[in-house]
Amino acid sequence: MRKSLLAILILICASALAIIYLRLSNAPRLSDDEQIQALLAEGETAIENKNIRQAMSLVSADYQDSAGFTYQTLRLEAMQAFRNADGFDVILGHPKTQINGDFASVEIDVTITAITNGQRHNVFSSPINLSLRREKQTRYLFFHMPKWRITSISIKYDVMAGF
């Protein structure tokens, strides 16, 4: 009786894994450019919603930029900015994307306006360059799916206003 129950449990688990795998493998695949467009839109939404978890999920753990920021320092700065403002409006220009295998660069105009006590303050407005890398992302504990993540950001013109 116990052996048959164990066998049924194993079959159920194997079936569930097979269904998940088939769904993931048959899911429509976006082009690299479409995936990067989706990353930009997700980042815009994360900032406007002050969702640190969603925003940082778009950043590589290996993030490092010329200003000395790493993943952790970027996270801390974002947390501080989210605490200091009631909300944000983000405007993204049309991105210019160059893809080379598992690496990409995106040049895009970005304007970020903070809303504090009903007042709007322009905190950032400049073209930026994003460096991206396609990294493995584990889904459902077993499946590795590629995902574009930001590895560095460089500002073309130093126009930081602050709060």
N, CA, C and O of each residue as an XYZ file, in Angstrom:
652
protein
N       0.817     -1.185      0.000
C       0.000      0.000      0.000
C       0.868      1.261      0.000
O       0.636      2.181     -0.783
N       1.862      1.294      0.878
C       2.744      2.470      0.937
C       3.558      2.632     -0.338
O       3.774      3.754     -0.797
N       4.010      1.522     -0.914
C       4.793      1.607     -2.142
C       3.950      2.137     -3.291
O       4.441      2.919     -4.105
N       2.709      1.729     -3.369
C       1.847      2.216     -4.447
C       1.515      3.701     -4.248
O       1.416      4.449     -5.221
N       1.344      4.128     -2.991
C       1.104      5.533     -2.710
C       2.328      6.367     -3.094
O       2.195      7.442     -3.679
N       3.514      5.866     -2.761
C       4.755      6.557     -3.125
C       4.900      6.633     -4.645
O       5.299      7.669     -5.178
N       4.580      5.551     -5.339
C       4.668      5.537     -6.794
C       3.703      6.555     -7.407
O       4.051      7.241     -8.367
N       2.498      6.652     -6.855
C       1.519      7.621     -7.354
C       2.016      9.045     -7.126
O       1.890      9.891     -8.011
N       2.579      9.319     -5.950
C       3.130     10.641     -5.663
C       4.249     11.005     -6.624
O       4.313     12.132     -7.114
N       5.129     10.052     -6.893
C       6.230     10.288     -7.827
C       5.679     10.579     -9.222
O       6.175     11.478     -9.902
N       4.677      9.845     -9.652
C       4.071     10.078    -10.962
C       3.412     11.456    -11.039
O       3.513     12.143    -12.056
N       2.744     11.850     -9.970
C       2.105     13.176     -9.950
C       3.160     14.268    -10.046
O       3.008     15.211    -10.822
N       4.226     14.149     -9.263
C       5.304     15.149     -9.309
C       5.969     15.183    -10.676
O       6.228     16.261    -11.212
N       6.246     14.025    -11.240
C       6.877     13.966    -12.558
C       5.964     14.578    -13.617
O       6.436     15.271    -14.519
N       4.666     14.326    -13.512
C       3.708     14.901    -14.465
C       3.669     16.420    -14.339
O       3.650     17.134    -15.342
N       3.658     16.904    -13.110
C       3.639     18.350    -12.891
C       4.892     18.998    -13.484
O       4.802     20.031    -14.148
N       6.052     18.398    -13.248
C       7.297     18.925    -13.805
C       7.274     18.898    -15.333
O       7.735     19.838    -15.980
N       6.742     17.831    -15.902
C       6.662     17.717    -17.358
C       5.750     18.801    -17.932
O       6.062     19.391    -18.966
N       4.634     19.063    -17.270
C       3.702     20.097    -17.740
C       4.359     21.470    -17.675
O       4.258     22.256    -18.617
N       5.031     21.758    -16.564
C       5.715     23.045    -16.425
C       6.777     23.192    -17.509
O       6.884     24.242    -18.142
N       7.562     22.137    -17.721
C       8.610     22.185    -18.742
C       8.016     22.434    -20.129
O       8.530     23.259    -20.884
N       6.953     21.736    -20.463
C       6.333     21.905    -21.774
C       5.763     23.311    -21.940
O       5.875     23.909    -23.011
N       5.160     23.829    -20.894
C       4.634     25.200    -20.978
C       5.754     26.200    -21.209
O       5.619     27.102    -22.036
N       6.865     26.048    -20.482
C       7.986     26.971    -20.635
C       8.640     26.827    -22.001
O       9.006     27.825    -22.621
N       8.788     25.605    -22.471
C       9.474     25.400    -23.744
C       8.602     25.803    -24.930
O       9.129     26.146    -25.989
N       7.284     25.769    -24.775
C       6.387     26.148    -25.873
C       5.912     27.591    -25.772
O       5.152     28.058    -26.622
N       6.353     28.295    -24.744
C       5.955     29.688    -24.593
C       6.521     30.491    -25.763
O       7.630     30.227    -26.227
N       5.755     31.469    -26.233
C       6.279     32.272    -27.346
C       7.560     32.988    -26.925
O       7.630     33.594    -25.857
N       8.541     32.905    -27.766
C       9.832     33.517    -27.482
C       9.872     34.918    -28.073
O       9.582     35.121    -29.252
N      10.232     35.869    -27.241
C      10.405     37.235    -27.710
C      11.801     37.378    -28.295
O      12.732     36.688    -27.880
N      11.937     38.272    -29.255
C      13.271     38.554    -29.797
C      14.086     39.254    -28.713
O      13.527     39.734    -27.727
N      15.402     39.314    -28.890
C      16.254     40.006    -27.927
C      15.811     41.453    -27.753
O      15.736     41.959    -26.633
N      15.518     42.116    -28.872
C      15.096     43.509    -28.812
C      13.786     43.650    -28.037
O      13.633     44.582    -27.246
N      12.844     42.736    -28.256
C      11.573     42.769    -27.524
C      11.784     42.500    -26.035
O      11.119     43.105    -25.194
N      12.701     41.600    -25.709
C      13.002     41.318    -24.299
C      13.595     42.556    -23.622
O      13.260     42.858    -22.477
N      14.466     43.264    -24.321
C      15.084     44.471    -23.763
C      14.034     45.575    -23.617
O      14.044     46.306    -22.627
N      13.133     45.701    -24.589
C      12.032     46.663    -24.476
C      11.177     46.340    -23.240
O      10.763     47.242    -22.511
N      10.920     45.048    -23.018
C      10.132     44.626    -21.854
C      10.867     44.953    -20.553
O      10.242     45.363    -19.575
N      12.195     44.773    -20.536
C      12.995     45.116    -19.355
C      12.878     46.608    -19.049
O      12.715     46.987    -17.890
N      12.959     47.454    -20.070
C      12.844     48.899    -19.871
C      11.463     49.265    -19.327
O      11.349     50.083    -18.414
N      10.423     48.664    -19.886
C       9.058     48.945    -19.423
C       8.867     48.467    -17.978
O       8.222     49.142    -17.176
N       9.428     47.308    -17.657
C       9.329     46.785    -16.294
C      10.076     47.688    -15.309
O       9.615     47.906    -14.188
N      11.226     48.207    -15.731
C      11.978     49.123    -14.890
C      11.217     50.419    -14.653
O      11.197     50.934    -13.535
N      10.594     50.948    -15.697
C       9.793     52.166    -15.569
C       8.662     51.944    -14.563
O       8.439     52.775    -13.683
N       7.960     50.836    -14.691
C       6.856     50.513    -13.785
C       7.352     50.320    -12.351
O       6.711     50.784    -11.408
N       8.481     49.643    -12.183
C       9.024     49.387    -10.844
C       9.363     50.700    -10.137
O       9.074     50.861     -8.951
N       9.971     51.627    -10.858
C      10.324     52.913    -10.245
C       9.061     53.711     -9.913
O       8.950     54.270     -8.822
N       8.119     53.765    -10.841
C       6.891     54.521    -10.593
C       6.092     53.933     -9.428
O       5.411     54.666     -8.712
N       6.170     52.621     -9.237
C       5.469     51.965     -8.133
C       6.320     51.861     -6.869
O       5.873     51.332     -5.851
N       7.551     52.370     -6.943
C       8.496     52.307     -5.817
C       8.668     50.867     -5.330
O       8.681     50.600     -4.129
N       8.798     49.949     -6.285
C       8.928     48.529     -5.985
C      10.402     48.141     -6.095
O      10.886     47.820     -7.180
N      11.107     48.173     -4.969
C      12.547     47.914     -4.963
C      12.864     46.492     -5.422
O      13.845     46.274     -6.133
N      12.055     45.545     -5.026
C      12.308     44.144     -5.405
C      12.229     43.961     -6.920
O      13.101     43.340     -7.528
N      11.172     44.511     -7.519
C      11.013     44.395     -8.968
C      12.132     45.135     -9.696
O      12.674     44.629    -10.679
N      12.480     46.327     -9.219
C      13.531     47.113     -9.867
C      14.866     46.383     -9.810
O      15.576     46.306    -10.812
N      15.207     45.853     -8.660
C      16.507     45.198     -8.505
C      16.565     43.835     -9.191
O      17.655     43.321     -9.439
N      15.424     43.246     -9.499
C      15.432     41.978    -10.238
C      15.928     42.177    -11.668
O      16.261     41.210    -12.353
N      15.976     43.428    -12.116
C      16.438     43.751    -13.463
C      17.934     44.029    -13.515
O      18.510     44.215    -14.587
N      18.558     44.056    -12.331
C      19.972     44.412    -12.212
C      20.775     43.148    -11.911
O      20.379     42.336    -11.075
N      21.894     42.992    -12.591
C      22.778     41.853    -12.378
C      23.433     41.930    -10.995
O      23.746     43.017    -10.509
N      23.632     40.785    -10.378
C      24.364     40.737     -9.105
C      25.799     41.227     -9.301
O      26.450     41.637     -8.340
N      26.294     41.187    -10.541
C      27.654     41.644    -10.868
C      27.690     43.118    -11.268
O      28.694     43.575    -11.815
N      26.635     43.862    -11.012
C      26.565     45.263    -11.418
C      27.752     46.047    -10.857
O      28.106     45.916     -9.686
N      28.352     46.860    -11.716
C      29.445     47.760    -11.305
C      29.510     48.875    -12.340
O      29.513     48.618    -13.544
N      29.563     50.122    -11.857
C      29.654     51.227    -12.810
C      30.852     52.112    -12.500
O      31.559     51.900    -11.515
N      31.067     53.100    -13.347
C      32.251     53.958    -13.220
C      32.189     54.862    -11.992
O      33.215     55.395    -11.569
N      31.000     55.042    -11.413
C      30.871     55.853    -10.194
C      31.169     55.033     -8.944
O      31.136     55.556     -7.830
N      31.461     53.740     -9.132
C      31.786     52.883     -7.997
C      30.599     52.150     -7.400
O      30.745     51.448     -6.399
N      29.428     52.301     -7.998
C      28.253     51.610     -7.489
C      28.319     50.123     -7.808
O      28.765     49.723     -8.883
N      27.867     49.315     -6.859
C      27.693     47.877     -7.048
C      26.204     47.586     -6.879
O      25.417     48.499     -6.628
N      25.826     46.348     -7.013
C      24.430     45.958     -6.825
C      23.928     46.438     -5.463
O      22.851     47.027     -5.370
N      24.702     46.188     -4.414
C      24.265     46.536     -3.058
C      24.170     48.052     -2.852
O      23.202     48.531     -2.262
N      25.151     48.803     -3.326
C      25.084     50.259     -3.129
C      23.958     50.865     -3.966
O      23.302     51.809     -3.527
N      23.731     50.336     -5.155
C      22.621     50.800     -5.982
C      21.293     50.522     -5.280
O      20.393     51.362     -5.285
N      21.179     49.351     -4.685
C      19.968     48.976     -3.953
C      19.729     49.923     -2.779
O      18.606     50.379     -2.565
N      20.774     50.216     -2.026
C      20.642     51.123     -0.885
C      20.244     52.529     -1.330
O      19.386     53.155     -0.707
N      20.855     53.027     -2.395
C      20.506     54.349     -2.918
C      19.054     54.392     -3.395
O      18.346     55.372     -3.165
N      18.618     53.326     -4.059
C      17.232     53.263     -4.537
C      16.262     53.226     -3.356
O      15.224     53.887     -3.392
N      16.581     52.468     -2.321
C      15.733     52.419     -1.130
C      15.607     53.803     -0.503
O      14.515     54.209     -0.105
N      16.715     54.522     -0.414
C      16.705     55.876      0.155
C      15.850     56.817     -0.694
O      15.052     57.586     -0.159
N      16.015     56.757     -2.001
C      15.230     57.614     -2.894
C      13.741     57.288     -2.787
O      12.911     58.197     -2.777
N      13.394     56.007     -2.707
C      11.989     55.606     -2.589
C      11.398     56.093     -1.273
O      10.220     56.446     -1.220
N      12.197     56.118     -0.211
C      11.726     56.616      1.085
C      11.498     58.130      1.057
O      10.582     58.634      1.708
N      12.331     58.852      0.303
C      12.292     60.317      0.304
C      11.181     60.908     -0.544
O      10.858     62.085     -0.382
N      10.595     60.147     -1.427
C       9.564     60.679     -2.327
C       8.258     59.912     -2.158
O       8.247     58.733     -1.806
N       7.160     60.613     -2.418
C       5.847     59.965     -2.375
C       5.608     59.143     -3.643
O       4.872     58.157     -3.618
N       6.221     59.545     -4.730
C       6.042     58.836     -5.993
C       7.000     59.366     -7.042
O       7.712     60.346     -6.822
N       7.004     58.704     -8.178
C       7.878     59.091     -9.285
C       7.114     58.996    -10.594
O       6.228     58.156    -10.753
N       7.464     59.861    -11.521
C       7.051     59.745    -12.915
C       8.324     59.513    -13.718
O       9.315     60.223    -13.546
N       8.290     58.520    -14.591
C       9.447     58.195    -15.418
C       9.037     58.323    -16.880
O       8.007     57.797    -17.301
N       9.860     59.029    -17.641
C       9.637     59.164    -19.082
C      10.872     58.613    -19.781
O      11.987     59.081    -19.553
N      10.663     57.623    -20.626
C      11.754     57.021    -21.398
C      11.626     57.428    -22.852
O      10.539     57.380    -23.428
N      12.738     57.827    -23.439
C      12.776     58.124    -24.864
C      12.845     56.837    -25.668
O      12.728     55.740    -25.124
N      13.036     56.988    -26.955
C      13.155     55.815    -27.836
C      14.560     55.225    -27.690
O      15.549     55.922    -27.916
N      14.656     53.941    -27.312
C      15.983     53.349    -27.106
C      16.685     53.014    -28.421
O      16.055     52.626    -29.405
N      18.000     53.177    -28.406
C      18.856     52.718    -29.505
C      19.621     51.524    -28.962
O      20.487     51.677    -28.100
N      19.309     50.346    -29.458
C      19.846     49.100    -28.911
C      20.833     48.464    -29.876
O      20.580     48.372    -31.077
N      21.970     48.025    -29.325
C      22.949     47.243    -30.088
C      23.153     45.931    -29.335
O      23.497     45.929    -28.153
N      22.936     44.816    -30.034
C      23.049     43.500    -29.419
C      24.201     42.760    -30.069
O      24.324     42.712    -31.293
N      25.054     42.176    -29.213
C      26.196     41.394    -29.681
C      26.249     40.107    -28.851
O      26.898     40.060    -27.805
N      25.564     39.072    -29.326
C      25.534     37.802    -28.601
C      24.792     37.936    -27.287
O      23.616     38.302    -27.265
N      25.481     37.639    -26.184
C      24.881     37.710    -24.847
C      25.062     39.072    -24.195
O      24.792     39.229    -23.004
N      25.518     40.061    -24.964
C      25.736     41.407    -24.436
C      24.959     42.411    -25.293
O      24.749     42.204    -26.488
N      24.546     43.488    -24.657
C      23.824     44.533    -25.382
C      24.110     45.876    -24.727
O      24.450     45.953    -23.546
N      23.965     46.925    -25.517
C      24.036     48.277    -24.968
C      22.810     49.028    -25.467
O      22.360     48.849    -26.599
N      22.290     49.866    -24.594
C      21.094     50.634    -24.910
C      21.371     52.086    -24.565
O      21.766     52.402    -23.442
N      21.165     52.963    -25.530
C      21.236     54.396    -25.281
C      19.806     54.912    -25.276
O      19.046     54.676    -26.214
N      19.445     55.627    -24.196
C      18.063     56.080    -24.051
C      18.026     57.360    -23.223
O      18.804     57.526    -22.284
N      17.117     58.260    -23.579
C      16.896     59.470    -22.787
C      15.952     59.119    -21.646
O      14.923     58.475    -21.852
N      16.311     59.548    -20.445
C      15.510     59.244    -19.256
C      15.244     60.538    -18.494
O      16.151     61.336    -18.260
N      13.987     60.728    -18.113
C      13.607     61.828    -17.234
C      12.844     61.241    -16.058
O      11.868     60.512    -16.237
N      13.302     61.567    -14.844
C      12.635     61.100    -13.631
C      12.215     62.312    -12.814
O      13.028     63.177    -12.489
N      10.934     62.353    -12.492
C      10.381     63.418    -11.675
C       9.886     62.810    -10.375
O       9.114     61.852    -10.384
N      10.337     63.371     -9.249
C       9.884     62.912     -7.938
C       8.700     63.761     -7.499
O       8.639     64.960     -7.771
N       7.768     63.120     -6.821
C       6.610     63.817     -6.286
C       6.702     63.719     -4.760
O       6.656     62.630     -4.188
N       6.833     64.885     -4.115
C       6.952     64.945     -2.662
C       6.013     66.031     -2.147
O       6.100     67.187     -2.561
N       5.116     65.649     -1.242
C       4.135     66.590     -0.682
C       3.381     67.346     -1.777
O       3.134     68.545     -1.648
N       3.023     66.657     -2.835
C       2.283     67.259     -3.932
C       3.126     68.086     -4.886
O       2.619     68.552     -5.907
N       4.385     68.273     -4.580
C       5.285     69.057     -5.431
C       6.070     68.128     -6.353
O       6.497     67.047     -5.946
N       6.254     68.559     -7.592
C       7.021     67.778     -8.566
C       8.420     68.375     -8.683
O       8.583     69.585     -8.842
N       9.426     67.506     -8.601
C      10.823     67.934     -8.694
C      11.526     67.064     -9.728
O      11.530     65.837     -9.623
N      12.120     67.711    -10.728
C      12.889     66.975    -11.713
C      14.195     66.534    -11.050
O      15.025     67.375    -10.704
N      14.388     65.220    -10.871
C      15.596     64.734    -10.200
C      16.633     64.202    -11.173
O      17.808     64.074    -10.829
N      16.198     63.892    -12.389
C      17.161     63.366    -13.354
C      16.612     63.556    -14.757
O      15.449     63.251    -15.023
N      17.449     64.058    -15.650
C      17.075     64.167    -17.052
C      18.353     64.149    -17.875
O      19.109     65.121    -17.896
N      18.581     63.030    -18.551
C      19.815     62.879    -19.307
C      19.758     61.625    -20.167
O      19.028     60.686    -19.850
N      20.520     61.605    -21.246
C      20.703     60.342    -21.959
C      21.602     59.431    -21.114
O      22.557     59.898    -20.495
N      21.297     58.163    -21.092
C      22.131     57.191    -20.378
C      22.462     56.030    -21.303
O      21.772     55.781    -22.291
N      23.525     55.332    -20.962
C      23.891     54.093    -21.642
C      23.748     52.957    -20.646
O      24.321     53.001    -19.557
N      22.988     51.946    -21.017
C      22.847     50.742    -20.206
C      23.665     49.636    -20.841
O      23.586     49.414    -22.049
N      24.443     48.947    -20.039
C      25.118     47.736    -20.502
C      24.327     46.563    -19.946
O      24.021     46.511    -18.754
N      24.001     45.626    -20.820
C      23.182     44.476    -20.434
C      23.909     43.179    -20.750
O      24.752     43.118    -21.645
N      23.563     42.150    -19.996
C      24.088     40.812    -20.261
C      22.940     39.824    -20.103
O      22.109     39.956    -19.204
N      22.907     38.841    -20.982
C      21.917     37.769    -20.865
C      22.442     36.788    -19.807
O      23.527     36.224    -19.947
N      21.650     36.601    -18.755
C      22.040     35.723    -17.651
C      21.013     34.616    -17.486
O      19.865     34.747    -17.910
N      21.436     33.539    -16.870
C      20.506     32.452    -16.579
C      19.655     32.834    -15.378
O      20.158     33.333    -14.372
N      18.370     32.591    -15.505
C      17.433     32.825    -14.425
C      16.760     31.501    -14.118
O      16.246     30.845    -15.024
N      16.753     31.100    -12.867
C      16.118     29.849    -12.484
C      14.644     30.101    -12.207
O      14.284     30.986    -11.431
N      13.807     29.312    -12.851
C      12.361     29.395    -12.639
C      11.862     28.041    -12.181
O      12.292     27.007    -12.690
N      10.975     28.048    -11.242
C      10.381     26.825    -10.701
C      11.442     25.856    -10.194
O      11.291     24.642    -10.338
N      12.495     26.371     -9.610
C      13.590     25.645     -8.972
C      14.470     24.844     -9.915
O      15.616     24.565     -9.561
N      14.004     24.460    -11.084
C      14.759     23.547    -11.945
C      15.130     24.119    -13.299
O      16.153     23.744    -13.871
N      14.326     25.007    -13.813
C      14.461     25.423    -15.195
C      15.260     26.714    -15.304
O      15.000     27.686    -14.594
N      16.224     26.707    -16.194
C      17.062     27.875    -16.428
C      16.587     28.574    -17.693
O      16.585     27.999    -18.781
N      16.185     29.823    -17.524
C      15.705     30.628    -18.636
C      16.619     31.846    -18.770
O      16.991     32.441    -17.759
N      16.984     32.225    -19.979
C      17.819     33.423    -20.131
C      17.019     34.691    -19.865
O      15.847     34.782    -20.231
N      17.658     35.668    -19.227
C      17.024     36.950    -18.947
C      18.078     38.040    -19.052
O      19.192     37.890    -18.551
N      17.717     39.141    -19.711
C      18.612     40.289    -19.804
C      18.618     41.019    -18.471
O      17.569     41.247    -17.869
N      19.827     41.388    -18.011
C      19.967     42.170    -16.781
C      20.973     43.287    -17.005
O      21.877     43.174    -17.833
N      20.800     44.368    -16.249
C      21.664     45.545    -16.356
C      22.953     45.281    -15.590
O      22.916     44.925    -14.413
N      24.104     45.458    -16.262
C      25.404     45.262    -15.605
C      26.093     46.572    -15.279
O      26.969     46.609    -14.415
N      25.712     47.656    -15.959
C      26.226     48.981    -15.600
C      25.398     50.051    -16.300
O      24.745     49.813    -17.316
N      25.456     51.234    -15.710
C      24.776     52.403    -16.274
C      25.804     53.525    -16.329
O      26.516     53.773    -15.356
N      25.877     54.193    -17.457
C      26.731     55.376    -17.529
C      25.874     56.539    -18.015
O      25.040     56.391    -18.908
N      26.099     57.685    -17.412
C      25.355     58.882    -17.733
C      26.151     59.678    -18.744
O      27.327     59.967    -18.523
N      25.526     60.032    -19.842
C      26.250     60.759    -20.886
C      26.558     62.183    -20.461
O      27.612     62.716    -20.808
N      25.659     62.807    -19.718
C      25.870     64.152    -19.203
C      25.558     64.099    -17.724
O      24.532     63.540    -17.337
N      26.393     64.650    -16.903
C      26.208     64.587    -15.453
C      25.173     65.625    -15.028
O      25.519     66.764    -14.714
N      23.906     65.225    -15.020
C      22.818     66.144    -14.704
C      21.983     65.545    -13.579
O      20.797     65.281    -13.774
N      22.566     65.326    -12.421
C      21.843     64.809    -11.267
C      21.402     65.989    -10.415
O      22.214     66.849    -10.071
N      20.114     66.033    -10.074
C      19.605     67.151     -9.287
C      19.493     66.786     -7.807
O      19.826     67.603     -6.949
N      19.036     65.586     -7.498
C      18.878     65.183     -6.095
C      17.600     65.725     -5.508
O      16.825     66.412     -6.174
N      17.397     65.406     -4.262
C      16.165     65.797     -3.572
C      16.432     67.018     -2.743
O      15.529     67.521     -2.075
